[in-house]
């Protein structure tokens, strides 16, 4: 069974309740929308996840 956990950066209020969950999938990290977990998930390498987080962080400034 995959152990999903909510990101500490997810927002319950403001931002429309955007919630992201992460899971260690071995060689990759799973990323999914906690409001719609049956829609599937992205499997990203840790490097790609770090790059995605940087893009999001810098686009919010």
N, C-alpha and C positions, 0 to 999 in steps of 0.2 A: 504494500500500500504506500502511496506517495504521501508524505507529510508536508502539506501546504501551510505556509505561515504568512500572515499579513505583513506587508512592509511597514516599517515604523514611519515612513513618509506618506502613507496613505491618509486621506482626509475623510472623516465622517461628515463634516459640515463644510460649507463653502466648496467650490469646485464640483458641486453636484454629487458628492459622495463617492468620488473616485477612489477605488480601492484596488490595489494590486497585491496579488499573492505570489510568493516565490517558493520553489521547492528544489532541493538538491536531487538531481537526476543522475548523479555519478559524474560523467564527463561534461555535462551541461547543467544549466539552471533553467527550470521551468518558470514561465511567467504567464499569469492568467488574470482575467478580470473576476474579482470575487463576487460581483453581482451576477455573473453569467458563467459559472465554472463549467457548464456542459458544452460551452462553445469551443472548448479546446484550449490549448496553450502553445506558447512559443517555446522552443528549446534553443537557448543561446549559450554559447561558450561564455566563460567568465569574462574573457576579454571583450567580447561583443556586448555583454550586459554592462560592463563598465563604460564602454564607448557610448552606448545608448543613454545611460544615465548622464553622462557629460553633455551630450547633445541636448537632452531635455533641460538640464540645469542651466545651460547657457542660453537656451531659447526663452527662458522665463525671465531673463534680466532685461 
